[in-house]
Amino acid sequence: MTFRETDTVMVATETSPFKAAQGETKRRGRQPQKSSAQSAPPVDDELDRVVDSAVEMDETPALSEAALRPSASPAEDPVRLYLKEIGKVSLLRAEEEVALGRRIEVGQIALRRALGRVPFATAKLLALVDRVRRDEVPLDDVILLPEGGEPTPSEVRSSLAAFARIRRLEREIERLHQALRDKRRSKTTRANYNKWIAQNRDSIQTVLERLPLKPALVDQLVVDIRHLAKSMSGG
């Protein structure tokens, strides 16, 4: 094979399929015409496939930014993390639930009794009860009633009577405090007055600890007392 023949072969090898198809078409043009099915160049079929593929790509719906955004792995999903942590907490048994409920009730009773030692707290309660008497506030804003239940007339009378007793005891305590301001009182008399004040205060605490006050109301009274103490201390 001569160098010229070698160049010819290399050029033919490097020629693209499209040019080769064009050359084949030209050579066939010199031959007698054949049927239309036989004369269609192969490159037309290839071009049709390329065009059809491009059309299909254009018609593919574009993905939204949210779809393209990488999703969080299960380890980064806060809901999965929460459920995983909750699953580690063992459920309470029936007897444990009962014991926990009793502890909460004991704590609420102790808190109500402690509020009875604070005149500010009893004054707030009595002011709220006055609004109940005027039908400005429902009784279930003060007293914890069975879920979905309405206070019966006897429950209303019993609750109002308990608050009325607290009011009488507070007034008696105030009267005794005023009597103690008299410097002419003897030491024995002053000691008796202080004893009666303590007894009345203890009675108020007993009444309050037996009242089923709403826990939310008790919590609010505690917050109010803390704010008062902070303002009095200049904080």
Secondary structure, 3 states (H helix, E strand, C coil): CCHHHHHHHHHHHHCCHHHHHHHHHHHHHCCCCCCHHHHCCHHHHHHHHHHHHHHHHHHCCCCCHHHHCCCCCCCCCHHHHHHHHHHHCCCCCHHHHHHHHHHHHHHHHHHHHHHCCCHHHHHHHHHHHHHHHCCCCCHHHCECCCCCCCCCHHHHHHHHHHHHHHHHHHHHHHHHHHHHCCCCCCHHHHHHHHHHHHHHHHHHHHHHHHCCECHHHHHHHHHHHHHHHHHHCCC
